[in-house]
């Protein structure tokens, strides 16, 4: 996957994870970093669990793995910093 695809995937995954975790998002750069790191974490965890590599392209499984990884990353960050979600609750 090209670097542009990683950035786009990271942006979308970080934005979706911010919405799911009721934090709203972390800005453009924050969402990209969070999503790319989430993709790496999610891909690593998924590889341990299933033995499959889903980082072959920009597709739905890659996006879902990246979002789940970013959600895990947000949860760990909030647990360590004590930061709570802000904004409206759904």
C-alpha positions as CSV (number, residue, x, y, z in Angstrom):
1,X,0.0,0.0,0.0
2,X,1.4,3.4,-0.9
3,X,2.1,6.1,1.7
4,X,-0.9,8.2,0.4
5,X,-3.2,5.2,1.0
6,X,-1.8,4.8,4.5
7,X,-2.5,8.4,5.2
8,X,-6.0,8.3,3.9
9,X,-6.7,5.1,5.7
10,X,-5.3,6.6,8.9
11,X,-7.4,9.7,8.6
12,X,-10.6,7.8,8.1
13,X,-9.8,5.3,10.8
14,X,-8.8,7.9,13.3
15,X,-11.9,10.0,12.6
16,X,-14.2,7.0,13.0
17,X,-12.4,5.9,16.2
18,X,-12.8,9.4,17.6
19,X,-16.5,9.3,16.9
20,X,-17.0,5.8,18.3
21,X,-15.1,6.8,21.5
22,X,-17.2,10.0,21.8
23,X,-14.2,12.3,21.7
24,X,-15.1,13.9,18.4
25,X,-11.6,13.6,16.8
26,X,-8.1,14.9,17.4
27,X,-7.7,17.3,14.4
28,X,-6.4,16.3,11.0
29,X,-2.8,15.4,12.0
30,X,-3.9,13.7,15.2
31,X,-6.5,11.6,13.4
32,X,-4.0,10.5,10.8
33,X,-1.4,9.6,13.4
34,X,-4.0,7.8,15.5
35,X,-5.3,5.9,12.6
36,X,-2.0,4.8,11.2
37,X,-0.8,3.7,14.7
38,X,-4.2,2.0,15.1
39,X,-3.7,0.2,11.8
40,X,-0.3,-1.0,12.9
41,X,-1.6,-2.1,16.4
42,X,-4.8,-3.6,14.9
43,X,-2.9,-5.4,12.2
44,X,-0.4,-6.8,14.7
45,X,-3.1,-8.1,17.0
46,X,-5.2,-9.5,14.1
47,X,-2.1,-11.3,12.8
48,X,-1.5,-12.8,16.3
49,X,-5.1,-14.0,16.5
50,X,-5.8,-15.2,13.0
51,X,-2.4,-15.6,11.3
52,X,-3.7,-13.6,8.3
53,X,-2.3,-10.4,6.8
54,X,-5.0,-7.9,6.0
55,X,-2.6,-5.0,5.2
56,X,-2.6,-5.7,1.5
57,X,-4.7,-2.7,0.4
58,X,-7.3,-0.1,1.1
59,X,-10.3,-2.3,1.7
60,X,-13.0,-2.8,4.3
61,X,-11.1,-5.4,6.4
62,X,-8.1,-3.1,6.6
63,X,-10.3,-0.1,7.6
64,X,-12.1,-2.1,10.3
65,X,-8.8,-3.4,11.7
66,X,-7.4,0.1,11.7
67,X,-10.5,1.5,13.5
68,X,-10.3,-1.2,16.1
69,X,-6.6,-0.6,16.7
70,X,-7.3,3.1,17.0
71,X,-10.1,2.5,19.5
72,X,-7.7,0.4,21.6
73,X,-5.1,3.2,21.4
74,X,-7.6,5.8,22.5
75,X,-8.7,3.6,25.4
76,X,-5.1,3.0,26.5
77,X,-4.4,6.7,26.2
78,X,-7.4,7.7,28.2
79,X,-6.7,5.1,30.9
80,X,-3.1,6.4,31.3
81,X,-3.9,10.1,31.2
82,X,-7.3,10.1,33.0
83,X,-8.8,12.1,30.1
84,X,-12.5,11.7,29.7
85,X,-14.6,12.0,26.6
86,X,-16.0,15.5,25.9
87,X,-18.8,16.6,23.7
88,X,-22.4,15.5,23.2
89,X,-23.3,11.9,24.0
90,X,-25.3,9.9,21.6
